[in-house]
Amino acid sequence: MRLSTLFGALFCASTALAGSSLHKRNVFNKARPMVEKRVANEPFRHPELQKRALRFLTDKTQEFAVNGSGIPEVPFDIGESYAGLLPISDSPDETRKLFFWFFPSTHPDCPKEVVIWLNGGPGCSSLSGLLTENGPFTWEAGTLAPVQNPYSWTNLTNMLWIEQPIGVGYTQGTPNITNEVELADEFRGFYKSFVDTFDTHSWKTYITGESYAGFYVPYIADGFIQANDTEYFNLAGISINDPIIGDDTVQQQVVILPYVEYWQNLMYLNDSFMERIREHDKFCNYTQYFETYFTFPPPPGPFPVLPDPFSTDSYTCDQFDNFYSAILAVNPCFNIYHITETCPHPYSQLGIINTGDYKPPNSQVYFNRTDVQEALHAVVGTNWLQCSDVNVFGDGNDTSSAQDSSVGPANNGVLQRVIEYTNNTIIGSGDLDMLLSTNGTLLAIQNMTWNGLQGLQEYPSTLLYAPDHPEYNGGSLAGSGYQGHWSHERGLTFYTAQLAGHELPGYTPGVAYRMLEILLGRIDNFSSKEPFTTQSGNFTGNSTLYKRSMEMEIEYPLL
């Protein structure tokens, strides 16, 4: 089975479906999680924005320059940035192009490096990550206007959000790839164009993303490695959160019963249902599989392959759908991307995916507005969709490659090569994400061998610490203190964020910001209690919020 068929709209910024009947093959075409924000009396103002010169403005980049004070609905200057379309090859006849939005860092001493961000799908736009997770301004669902983001990744480094593959967002051309290897080939062609245009030759490149980017990122990174050309493809590390990296039956069906049992006080399913479904879980061999293979260290692999629950019309062992249907009866606005969400569904500026989603009168998708498209040098009139309504693997089913990408990069050698090449790979998980849960990701990792051993030898249990951010912005908040757990073994770091859903940087921006500091080598690990590297020391020393949080840490060290 083509994995992307199952996941349909598995991505980091989808919209919510409440209470409508479930279609088995589109069970994951569901809810876009949101983050409720409090409105600040005064908006956050980044101190570096007014100081920056246009460092990347040249004859070659002029056509891509964005007016930082002219972004529709954004009441502040976002600073220097560049957006537009670049071809996926250097052929003079090439018409296929990917869309990008590039932000030079506000950090005055940023080294020669760039971080790429990719959303998943397959077929979903990375601009959704920019607008709701880690961009310089965010416009969260249910809010009236964008706010400046104090946790923008541009504070730390140069950021490049890319819409890919062909068929997504503002991209131009007809999808004609068949698998992830060909996707990586096209991406390299685009990135070579970018490097030549912005003169970033030999810069360290970090590739990050989430959800189905658990496929994109390792395959693209592996493509960089195979190119053996550090002038254009100088891979320095990768980070993926809430990723699909393995067999979808193992990552979802096997782990769903333990997940629901852990959160049963929140799910509130009745006792008789739980008794029946526990027996059914044993019938499907999921209970036995979990007990046998979810161990640290794991039993020697490779693990056996379970039957595909979608291989027959009966869907007998589709436990994920069984649970999802029951939970919707209890909470009709249940969100598999963030399980604490209840009614009503807020409207997102990114638009809707399903007919059951809420759409206010006269609403307009932000990136589908003419003024926005003009500001970003997109092709005006493009019908921008958060997730494409066309198959981005238009010429195949993603199983024709000699490297069977349907197996998952954790189980076919792709992710292993990336870890061993970089020794700088970070995988994160939001504990409130039911779609791709923490234990599902860990189970996929336990079936992978890298740097001489299989799996993690110990369950990730070291406390993860996120610093306080005293530059307070009531429109964009992040928790501090102990926020999850982490471990590091043989070049791979795994971490969790207890309060994050599927879109980890959107729900716990402080944790994601610390992750990027670690990826870039600015901070040693998640146990560090050093303040964020981009914040002023006297802010930290004089902040009432900071002092209060430190006092609470002393009194309640496990909070």
Backbone torsions as a table, in degrees:
resi	resn	phi	psi	omega
1	MET	NA	132.7	175.7
2	ARG	-65.1	118.5	-173.3
3	LEU	-61.8	-36.6	-177.7
4	SER	-69.6	-21.6	174.5
5	THR	-65.0	-42.9	178.5
6	LEU	-62.7	-40.4	-172.5
7	PHE	-86.8	-14.9	174.5
8	GLY	43.5	-84.9	-179.7
9	ALA	-117.9	51.5	176.2
10	LEU	-79.9	106.7	-170.5
11	PHE	-158.8	177.5	-170.6
12	CYS	-93.9	-2.6	-178.8
13	ALA	-152.5	67.6	177.0
14	SER	-98.8	-179.7	-177.4
15	THR	-118.8	166.9	-162.9
16	ALA	-89.9	138.9	172.7
17	LEU	-113.6	125.4	-176.8
18	ALA	-121.0	119.1	164.1
19	GLY	75.9	-6.8	179.4
20	SER	-76.8	161.9	-175.9
21	SER	-64.3	149.1	-175.5
22	LEU	-90.9	134.9	170.3
23	HIS	-100.9	124.1	-170.2
24	LYS	-56.9	-41.0	-176.2
25	ARG	-79.3	-11.6	179.0
26	ASN	-118.4	30.4	-177.1
27	VAL	-62.1	-23.8	-177.9
28	PHE	-96.0	5.9	178.1
29	ASN	-84.0	62.9	-165.6
30	LYS	-120.8	-139.9	-154.7
31	ALA	-83.0	135.0	172.2
32	ARG	-84.4	115.4	178.3
33	PRO	-71.6	154.4	-179.7
34	MET	-129.7	162.6	175.6
35	VAL	-118.9	119.0	177.9
36	GLU	-74.7	126.1	-178.1
37	LYS	-113.8	146.7	171.4
38	ARG	-90.9	143.2	-176.6
39	VAL	-85.7	127.1	-179.8
40	ALA	-82.2	151.1	174.6
41	ASN	-66.6	-38.1	177.9
42	GLU	-125.1	131.5	-179.9
43	PRO	-70.2	151.3	176.1
44	PHE	-67.0	136.8	177.0
45	ARG	-120.7	122.4	-178.2
46	HIS	-76.5	125.2	-173.8
47	PRO	-68.3	-18.9	-176.0
48	GLU	-89.9	-14.8	-171.1
49	LEU	-61.3	-38.9	-176.8
50	GLN	-78.6	-12.5	-176.4
51	LYS	-90.5	-18.0	-168.8
52	ARG	-74.1	137.0	167.8
53	ALA	-87.2	163.7	178.2
54	LEU	-82.5	85.2	-169.9
55	ARG	-72.2	-24.0	-174.9
56	PHE	-108.5	8.2	-177.3
57	LEU	-79.5	113.8	178.0
58	THR	-137.4	178.4	176.6
59	ASP	-60.2	-35.4	-178.2
60	LYS	-76.4	-27.6	-175.7
61	THR	-99.9	-8.0	-174.7
62	GLN	-53.5	-41.9	-175.6
63	GLU	-66.6	-17.1	-178.4
64	PHE	-100.3	-5.2	-175.4
65	ALA	-63.1	132.3	-179.6
66	VAL	-105.0	136.1	175.2
67	ASN	-74.4	106.8	-175.0
68	GLY	-62.9	-21.4	179.0
69	SER	-96.6	4.3	-174.6
70	GLY	-117.9	23.8	178.2
71	ILE	-81.8	120.2	-176.6
72	PRO	-53.5	133.9	177.2
73	GLU	74.0	-5.8	-178.2
74	VAL	-96.3	110.2	-171.2
75	PRO	-87.2	29.5	178.4
76	PHE	-152.5	163.0	-180.0
77	ASP	-79.6	121.5	179.4
78	ILE	-85.9	-2.7	177.0
79	GLY	86.1	-165.1	-175.9
80	GLU	-70.7	131.4	173.2
81	SER	-159.9	165.2	-176.6
82	TYR	-140.1	136.9	-177.4
83	ALA	-144.3	153.4	177.2
84	GLY	153.9	-159.1	-173.9
85	LEU	-117.6	137.2	174.9
86	LEU	-131.9	145.0	-175.3
87	PRO	-71.4	159.2	-179.8
88	ILE	-91.9	3.5	173.2
89	SER	-155.2	165.9	-179.9
90	ASP	-93.1	12.4	176.0
91	SER	-67.0	134.8	179.3
92	PRO	-64.0	-17.5	-179.3
93	ASP	-96.5	2.8	-176.8
94	GLU	-69.8	126.5	178.7
95	THR	-114.0	-12.0	-179.8
96	ARG	-80.8	130.8	-174.7
97	LYS	-139.6	145.1	172.6
98	LEU	-100.9	150.2	179.5
99	PHE	-97.4	142.0	179.0
100	PHE	-137.1	158.0	168.2
101	TRP	-135.6	114.5	-173.2
102	PHE	-110.0	127.2	178.2
103	PHE	-118.8	112.7	169.5
104	PRO	-60.5	148.4	-176.4
105	SER	-69.1	148.4	171.3
106	THR	-81.3	-7.8	-179.5
107	HIS	-70.3	123.0	-175.0
108	PRO	-67.0	-22.9	-178.0
109	ASP	-116.5	30.7	-179.0
110	CYS	-63.5	128.3	178.0
111	PRO	-71.9	178.3	-179.7
112	LYS	-77.9	89.0	-176.9
113	GLU	-154.0	158.3	175.5
114	VAL	-144.9	140.5	176.6
115	VAL	-109.4	126.4	177.6
116	ILE	-97.6	136.3	175.5
117	TRP	-116.7	134.6	178.9
118	LEU	-131.8	130.1	166.6
119	ASN	-86.2	176.0	-169.1
120	GLY	-107.6	-118.3	-178.0
121	GLY	125.2	-95.2	-0.6
122	PRO	-67.1	141.4	176.4
123	GLY	111.7	13.0	-177.8
124	CYS	-106.5	149.3	-170.4
125	SER	-81.0	136.0	175.7
126	SER	-71.8	-13.6	175.0
127	LEU	-67.1	-20.8	175.5
128	SER	-67.4	-35.8	174.8
129	GLY	-66.4	-40.9	178.3
130	LEU	-60.9	-44.5	-172.7
131	LEU	-79.2	-24.6	-173.8
132	THR	-125.0	0.9	-175.6
133	GLU	-131.1	-72.1	-166.8
134	ASN	-127.3	17.2	179.3
135	GLY	-83.9	174.3	-178.7
136	PRO	-69.0	-20.7	170.2
137	PHE	-137.8	147.8	-179.9
138	THR	-127.1	147.2	175.7
139	TRP	-131.5	92.4	-173.8
140	GLU	-78.8	153.4	178.9
141	ALA	-57.0	138.1	177.4
142	GLY	84.8	-1.2	178.8
143	THR	-105.7	160.8	-170.8
144	LEU	-89.6	-19.6	-174.1
145	ALA	-157.6	158.0	176.0
146	PRO	-72.0	155.6	175.1
147	VAL	-128.5	156.8	175.0
148	GLN	-73.0	140.0	-172.3
149	ASN	-101.2	108.9	178.8
150	PRO	-69.1	-13.8	177.8
151	TYR	-102.7	19.8	178.5
152	SER	-60.1	135.2	179.5
153	TRP	-67.1	-15.0	176.1
154	THR	-67.9	-19.2	175.4
155	ASN	-62.3	-30.4	-173.9
156	LEU	-96.5	-36.2	-169.6
157	THR	-158.8	174.2	175.4
158	ASN	-75.6	130.4	-172.7
159	MET	-118.6	138.5	-179.7
160	LEU	-130.7	109.2	174.3
161	TRP	-93.9	127.7	-174.1
162	ILE	-125.8	129.2	171.2
163	GLU	-87.4	120.1	-179.5
164	GLN	-159.5	159.4	-3.5
165	PRO	-79.0	-170.1	176.2
166	ILE	-53.8	135.3	-177.6
167	GLY	108.6	-7.5	-177.4
168	VAL	-103.9	135.5	170.7
169	GLY	55.4	-124.5	-178.3
170	TYR	-86.6	0.8	-177.2
171	THR	-59.3	157.2	-177.6
172	GLN	-120.4	136.3	178.2
173	GLY	121.4	174.3	-179.6
174	THR	-103.8	129.3	179.3
175	PRO	-58.9	132.2	-179.9
176	ASN	-142.3	19.0	177.6
177	ILE	-91.5	162.3	179.9
178	THR	-117.5	-15.0	-174.1
179	ASN	-161.1	177.8	-175.5
180	GLU	-70.3	-28.6	178.2
181	VAL	-65.3	-44.0	177.1
182	GLU	-67.1	-35.0	174.9
183	LEU	-58.8	-44.6	179.3
184	ALA	-64.0	-36.7	178.2
185	ASP	-61.7	-46.2	179.2
186	GLU	-65.3	-37.8	179.4
187	PHE	-62.8	-42.3	178.7
188	ARG	-61.3	-38.4	177.1
189	GLY	-61.8	-43.2	175.9
190	PHE	-62.7	-46.3	-173.9
191	TYR	-66.6	-33.0	174.7
192	LYS	-62.3	-40.8	176.1
193	SER	-61.7	-41.7	179.8
194	PHE	-63.8	-47.1	-178.7
195	VAL	-59.6	-42.6	179.2
196	ASP	-66.8	-37.3	-177.3
197	THR	-71.0	-42.4	-174.5
198	PHE	-103.9	7.3	175.3
199	ASP	52.1	53.2	177.0
200	THR	-106.9	34.2	-178.6
201	HIS	-59.0	135.1	177.1
202	SER	68.7	6.7	177.2
203	TRP	-66.7	142.1	172.0
204	LYS	-61.1	134.6	-177.8
205	THR	-123.2	127.8	177.2
206	TYR	-114.7	134.8	-178.4
207	ILE	-113.9	125.9	-175.8
208	THR	-132.1	160.5	177.4
209	GLY	172.3	-169.0	-176.0
210	GLU	-153.4	164.1	174.7
211	SER	64.8	-123.0	179.1
212	TYR	-67.5	-11.7	170.0
213	ALA	-65.3	-9.3	167.4
214	GLY	-60.3	-23.4	168.3
215	PHE	-89.0	-50.8	-175.8
216	TYR	-53.2	-53.8	-169.9
217	VAL	-62.6	-51.4	179.4
218	PRO	-61.9	-39.3	-179.3
219	TYR	-67.8	-41.3	177.8
220	ILE	-66.5	-42.8	177.9
221	ALA	-61.3	-42.3	177.9
222	ASP	-63.8	-36.2	175.3
223	GLY	-63.1	-38.5	174.9
224	PHE	-60.6	-44.1	-178.8
225	ILE	-63.5	-45.3	-177.0
226	GLN	-66.5	-26.3	179.3
227	ALA	-66.2	-28.1	177.3
228	ASN	53.6	48.3	-176.0
229	ASP	-145.1	89.6	-176.1
230	THR	-75.3	-8.9	174.3
231	GLU	-65.8	-34.9	-178.9
232	TYR	-111.2	-29.3	-170.4
233	PHE	-130.4	64.1	-174.8
234	ASN	-89.4	77.3	-175.1
235	LEU	-68.9	127.0	-178.9
236	ALA	-116.5	-14.6	179.9
237	GLY	168.0	165.2	176.1
238	ILE	-136.7	158.2	173.5
239	SER	-144.7	131.5	175.9
240	ILE	-135.0	140.3	177.1
241	ASN	-126.6	147.0	-175.9
242	ASP	45.5	54.6	-170.5
243	PRO	-96.9	151.3	164.0
244	ILE	-90.9	113.5	-176.2
245	ILE	-127.8	-9.1	-175.9
246	GLY	-134.3	-157.8	177.7
247	ASP	-67.2	128.2	-173.4
248	ASP	-69.4	-27.9	176.3
249	THR	-64.6	-44.2	179.4
250	VAL	-68.2	-42.9	-175.0
251	GLN	-73.0	-18.0	-176.7
252	GLN	-124.4	-54.8	-173.5
253	GLN	-67.9	-43.7	-175.3
254	VAL	-65.6	-34.1	-171.4
255	VAL	-98.5	-3.0	-171.7
256	ILE	-70.9	-37.3	178.8
257	LEU	-64.0	-50.1	176.6
258	PRO	-59.3	-33.3	179.1
259	TYR	-64.8	-48.9	-178.6
260	VAL	-65.7	-38.4	178.0
261	GLU	-62.6	-37.8	178.6
262	TYR	-64.4	-39.0	-177.0
263	TRP	-103.0	22.2	-173.1
264	GLN	-59.9	-32.3	177.4
265	ASN	-63.9	-22.7	177.0
266	LEU	-92.1	-38.3	-179.6
267	MET	-71.2	-42.4	175.5
268	TYR	62.5	44.8	174.9
269	LEU	-82.6	146.5	-173.0
270	ASN	-75.7	160.4	-173.0
271	ASP	-62.8	-40.2	-177.2
272	SER	-66.3	-39.3	176.5
273	PHE	-62.9	-44.7	-177.8
274	MET	-64.5	-36.8	177.5
275	GLU	-63.6	-45.1	-179.2
276	ARG	-65.4	-41.3	-174.3
277	ILE	-75.9	-25.4	173.4
278	ARG	-65.6	-41.1	177.5
279	GLU	-65.7	-39.8	179.3
280	HIS	-66.3	-34.0	178.3
281	ASP	-62.7	-38.7	176.4
282	LYS	-67.7	-39.5	178.3
283	PHE	-58.2	-38.2	-179.3
284	CYS	-83.0	-1.7	179.5
285	ASN	70.4	16.8	179.9
286	TYR	-76.7	-40.7	-179.4
287	THR	-61.1	-47.5	180.0
288	GLN	-63.8	-39.4	-179.6
289	TYR	-62.9	-45.6	-179.6
290	PHE	-62.6	-45.4	-178.6
291	GLU	-64.2	-32.2	-176.3
292	THR	-81.3	-41.4	-168.3
293	TYR	-107.0	-14.3	177.5
294	PHE	-88.9	71.9	-179.6
295	THR	-134.2	157.7	-176.2
296	PHE	-132.4	106.7	2.4
297	PRO	-72.9	165.3	-178.0
298	PRO	-81.1	161.3	169.5
299	PRO	-66.6	151.9	-177.9
300	PRO	-55.9	135.7	-177.9
301	GLY	-99.7	-168.9	2.5
302	PRO	-74.7	153.1	179.3
303	PHE	-69.3	151.9	177.0
304	PRO	-66.7	152.4	180.0
305	VAL	-92.0	126.9	179.4
306	LEU	-83.8	154.9	176.6
307	PRO	-60.4	146.0	178.1
308	ASP	-75.0	119.4	-178.0
309	PRO	-66.2	-13.5	179.9
310	PHE	-99.0	11.7	-175.5
311	SER	-77.3	-15.4	176.3
312	THR	-128.7	166.9	-179.0
313	ASP	-72.8	-13.1	-175.5
314	SER	-79.1	-27.5	-178.5
315	TYR	51.7	36.0	-172.1
316	THR	-56.6	-40.8	-174.8
317	CYS	-104.7	27.2	172.7
318	ASP	-83.0	75.9	-177.2
319	GLN	-66.6	-32.3	179.4
320	PHE	-59.5	-46.4	-179.8
321	ASP	-68.3	-36.3	177.2
322	ASN	-59.9	-45.7	178.2
323	PHE	-66.5	-43.7	-175.7
324	TYR	-61.0	-41.9	178.7
325	SER	-62.4	-42.5	-178.9
326	ALA	-67.5	-40.4	-178.8
327	ILE	-67.6	-36.2	177.7
328	LEU	-63.2	-31.0	177.6
329	ALA	-66.3	-33.2	178.1
330	VAL	-79.6	-44.6	-177.6
331	ASN	-131.0	94.8	-174.2
332	PRO	-63.9	-13.4	176.6
333	CYS	-106.3	19.0	-179.4
334	PHE	-56.3	139.5	-175.5
335	ASN	-120.4	112.0	-178.5
336	ILE	-66.8	-14.5	178.1
337	TYR	-86.3	-20.2	178.5
338	HIS	-158.8	102.7	-160.6
339	ILE	-76.6	-6.5	178.6
340	THR	-88.1	-2.2	-175.6
341	GLU	-73.9	139.1	175.8
342	THR	-129.5	179.6	-178.2
343	CYS	-68.8	152.1	0.2
344	PRO	-90.6	166.7	174.6
345	HIS	-76.7	130.7	173.9
346	PRO	-81.5	154.4	177.9
347	TYR	-86.4	141.0	179.4
348	SER	-109.0	141.5	175.4
349	GLN	-67.2	-10.8	177.3
350	LEU	-82.4	-8.2	177.9
351	GLY	98.4	-172.6	-176.4
352	ILE	-118.4	159.2	178.6
353	ILE	-111.8	-39.0	-172.6
354	ASN	-114.5	155.5	-178.1
355	THR	-66.7	-19.7	179.2
356	GLY	-82.9	-4.9	-177.5
357	ASP	-75.0	155.8	179.8
358	TYR	-81.6	132.6	177.2
359	LYS	-135.9	112.2	-179.0
360	PRO	-69.2	156.9	179.1
361	PRO	-58.6	140.1	175.5
362	ASN	63.8	17.4	178.3
363	SER	-74.2	152.8	-179.0
364	GLN	-140.0	132.0	178.8
365	VAL	-62.7	131.7	-172.3
366	TYR	-57.4	-51.0	-175.6
367	PHE	-79.5	1.3	174.8
368	ASN	-100.3	3.0	178.8
369	ARG	-79.5	142.0	-179.9
370	THR	-61.7	-42.6	-177.8
371	ASP	-66.2	-33.7	176.7
372	VAL	-69.4	-44.1	179.2
373	GLN	-62.6	-38.3	176.4
374	GLU	-65.8	-42.2	-178.6
375	ALA	-63.8	-29.8	-175.1
376	LEU	-101.8	8.0	178.8
377	HIS	60.2	30.3	173.0
378	ALA	-83.2	167.5	176.2
379	VAL	-74.3	113.1	-176.9
380	VAL	-63.6	133.6	-177.1
381	GLY	100.4	-7.2	176.0
382	THR	-60.7	132.8	176.3
383	ASN	-83.7	85.9	-176.7
384	TRP	-73.5	127.5	175.8
385	LEU	-121.4	142.3	177.6
386	GLN	-57.4	-41.0	174.0
387	CYS	-132.0	130.9	-172.5
388	SER	-60.6	146.2	175.4
389	ASP	-96.8	10.8	174.9
390	VAL	-117.2	157.5	178.3
391	ASN	-75.9	114.4	-177.8
392	VAL	-73.6	-14.7	169.7
393	PHE	-100.5	62.3	-166.7
394	GLY	-63.7	-23.7	-177.2
395	ASP	-106.1	13.5	-178.1
396	GLY	-172.5	-173.8	-177.9
397	ASN	-116.3	17.2	176.0
398	ASP	66.8	24.8	176.1
399	THR	-128.2	8.3	-174.0
400	SER	-86.4	-10.4	-178.1
401	SER	-73.5	152.1	173.7
402	ALA	-60.9	-32.5	170.9
403	GLN	-88.4	107.1	-173.7
404	ASP	-69.9	96.4	-175.0
405	SER	-72.0	-12.1	177.3
406	SER	-70.4	-19.1	-179.9
407	VAL	-72.4	-35.8	-178.2
408	GLY	109.7	141.3	-174.7
409	PRO	-64.5	-19.1	177.5
410	ALA	-76.3	-15.7	-172.0
411	ASN	-122.4	6.3	179.7
412	ASN	-126.7	13.2	175.0
413	GLY	96.1	-14.3	-175.8
414	VAL	-67.3	-55.0	-179.1
415	LEU	-65.8	-35.0	177.1
416	GLN	-57.9	-46.5	-179.6
417	ARG	-62.3	-38.6	-178.9
418	VAL	-66.9	-44.8	178.8
419	ILE	-60.1	-46.4	-175.6
420	GLU	-70.1	-28.6	178.6
421	TYR	-76.0	-43.9	-173.8
422	THR	-92.3	-32.1	-167.1
423	ASN	47.1	33.0	-178.4
424	ASN	-150.4	66.1	-179.4
425	THR	-120.6	130.6	-178.4
426	ILE	-123.9	128.7	176.5
427	ILE	-121.5	126.7	-178.8
428	GLY	-119.9	162.0	-179.8
429	SER	-148.3	133.1	172.6
430	GLY	-86.5	122.6	-174.9
431	ASP	-67.1	-17.7	179.9
432	LEU	-93.7	9.6	176.3
433	ASP	-90.8	116.4	177.1
434	MET	-87.5	-28.4	-175.8
435	LEU	-61.4	-50.1	177.5
436	LEU	-129.5	89.0	-169.2
437	SER	-79.1	164.5	-179.0
438	THR	-57.6	-48.0	-178.1
439	ASN	-67.7	-30.3	176.4
440	GLY	-64.7	-42.7	177.3
441	THR	-65.3	-42.7	178.6
442	LEU	-62.7	-38.4	179.7
443	LEU	-64.3	-36.9	175.5
444	ALA	-65.8	-39.4	178.7
445	ILE	-65.6	-36.9	-178.6
446	GLN	-65.9	-16.9	178.7
447	ASN	-97.1	13.6	-177.6
448	MET	-118.5	140.7	176.4
449	THR	-110.6	133.3	175.1
450	TRP	-150.9	148.6	179.5
451	ASN	45.7	41.9	168.4
452	GLY	92.8	-6.7	179.7
453	LEU	-137.1	157.8	176.3
454	GLN	-96.6	132.3	171.5
455	GLY	65.8	-179.8	173.6
456	LEU	-82.1	137.6	-177.4
457	GLN	-83.1	-20.5	176.9
458	GLU	-135.6	145.9	176.8
459	TYR	-65.6	136.0	-178.6
460	PRO	-61.2	114.4	-173.8
461	SER	-138.9	-0.3	177.9
462	THR	-74.8	133.7	-177.7
463	LEU	-63.5	135.5	177.9
464	LEU	-97.5	130.9	-176.5
465	TYR	-115.9	131.8	174.2
466	ALA	-115.6	127.1	-178.1
467	PRO	-67.0	159.7	170.5
468	ASP	-72.6	147.2	179.1
469	HIS	-116.4	94.2	-170.7
470	PRO	-71.8	-15.3	176.2
471	GLU	-73.4	77.9	-167.5
472	TYR	-66.7	132.1	174.2
473	ASN	-136.2	106.7	-176.7
474	GLY	-62.7	-15.7	177.7
475	GLY	-89.3	-4.9	-178.3
476	SER	-153.9	89.3	-172.5
477	LEU	-104.5	158.8	175.1
478	ALA	-146.9	141.1	178.2
479	GLY	-73.3	157.6	178.5
480	SER	-131.6	174.5	-177.1
481	GLY	88.5	-152.7	-179.4
482	TYR	-76.5	119.8	-170.9
483	GLN	-121.7	-3.8	-178.5
484	GLY	171.9	-151.6	-178.8
485	HIS	-139.3	163.0	-179.4
486	TRP	-155.5	165.2	171.1
487	SER	-154.1	161.6	177.5
488	HIS	-139.0	126.2	177.8
489	GLU	-143.3	121.1	167.8
490	ARG	55.7	45.1	175.8
491	GLY	90.8	-2.5	179.2
492	LEU	-117.7	125.3	172.8
493	THR	-105.6	130.9	174.3
494	PHE	-118.8	136.1	179.6
495	TYR	-143.5	158.6	176.0
496	THR	-124.7	153.8	172.1
497	ALA	-124.0	113.3	-170.2
498	GLN	-60.8	-35.8	-174.3
499	LEU	-101.3	6.5	-178.9
500	ALA	-89.7	148.3	168.2
501	GLY	-99.3	-151.2	-174.6
502	HIS	-61.0	-39.8	179.8
503	GLU	-93.5	81.0	-170.0
504	LEU	-58.3	-46.1	179.6
505	PRO	-65.5	-21.0	177.7
506	GLY	-78.6	-37.6	-176.8
507	TYR	-87.5	-37.0	179.8
508	THR	-129.1	71.7	-175.5
509	PRO	-62.7	-28.9	177.9
510	GLY	-66.7	-41.0	177.5
511	VAL	-64.3	-44.1	-179.4
512	ALA	-65.5	-36.6	178.8
513	TYR	-64.7	-43.0	176.3
514	ARG	-63.4	-39.5	177.4
515	MET	-57.1	-44.3	-178.5
516	LEU	-66.4	-36.3	175.5
517	GLU	-60.4	-38.8	178.7
518	ILE	-69.5	-45.4	179.4
519	LEU	-57.1	-39.9	-177.9
520	LEU	-82.1	-5.2	178.8
521	GLY	82.8	17.4	179.9
522	ARG	-84.6	-26.7	-179.3
523	ILE	-132.0	146.0	-174.6
524	ASP	-68.5	-50.6	-175.6
525	ASN	-164.5	-179.5	-174.7
526	PHE	-75.4	-6.1	176.0
527	SER	-87.6	-10.7	-178.5
528	SER	-63.0	137.7	175.3
529	LYS	-107.2	15.8	172.9
530	GLU	-63.5	144.3	175.3
531	PRO	-63.8	164.8	175.3
532	PHE	-54.2	139.7	-174.1
533	THR	-67.0	-15.0	-178.3
534	THR	-101.0	4.8	-178.1
535	GLN	-108.9	148.0	-174.5
536	SER	-67.3	139.2	178.2
537	GLY	-63.0	-39.1	-178.9
538	ASN	-73.4	-24.4	169.9
539	PHE	-59.8	-47.6	-178.2
540	THR	-62.1	-45.5	-175.8
541	GLY	-68.3	-29.1	-173.6
542	ASN	-103.7	-1.8	-174.2
543	SER	-77.2	122.8	176.3
544	THR	-61.5	-40.6	179.0
545	LEU	-61.6	-41.8	-179.1
546	TYR	-64.3	-47.1	-179.1
547	LYS	-61.5	-40.5	-179.5
548	ARG	-64.5	-41.6	-179.1
549	SER	-65.5	-37.0	179.0
550	MET	-68.2	-36.4	176.8
551	GLU	-64.5	-41.0	178.7
552	MET	-65.3	-36.4	179.3
553	GLU	-62.9	-39.4	-179.9
554	ILE	-67.8	-41.1	-177.0
555	GLU	-77.8	-36.8	-177.2
556	TYR	-128.3	78.5	-170.0
557	PRO	-66.1	-15.6	-178.1
558	LEU	-101.8	5.7	178.9
559	LEU	-74.0	NA	NA
